[in-house]
């Protein structure tokens, strides 16, 4: 039987739903309209550049 590759968009949607559901279970939701502080943005930028 030939192996079938899943639709990339379907996989992406599934991952997004799963991540959102997991965050809700762990009470890690971010309120709509939330804006990170400058300090946090710099911290995250530095982490992305290192890794």
N, C-alpha and C positions, 0 to 999 in steps of 0.2 A: 504494500500500500504506500502510495506517495505521501510524503509529509507535507502538511499544509501550514503555511506561515500566516499568523493572525494579522489582521489589518492593524497597521501602526497607530492609527487614530483611535481605534477601539481599545487598544492596550493603554494608550495615554489616558483616555477617559476613565478607564477602570482604575488606573493608578491614582488619578486625582480623587475619585470617589472614595477609594480605600483610605487615602491619606487624610481626607476631610473627616471621614467617619472615625478614624483612629484618634484624631485630635479632639473630636467632640467627646469621645469616651474618656479621654484623659483630661478633659476640661482645659484644653490649650487653645481655645478659639481666640482669634484676633478680631476685635470689634471692627465693623465697617467704618471707614474713614480714619482709621488709626494711622498716625504718622510717627515714624521713628525719629529720635533725637539725632542731632548732628554727631554727637559722641558715639552713638551706637552705629550709625552709618559708617563712620571712619573705622571703627573696630571691625565691622563685617568686611569692609573693603580690604583691610590689612590681612584678614584671615583668608580671603579669596586669593590674594596675591601670593601668599606663602604656600598654599596647598596646591 
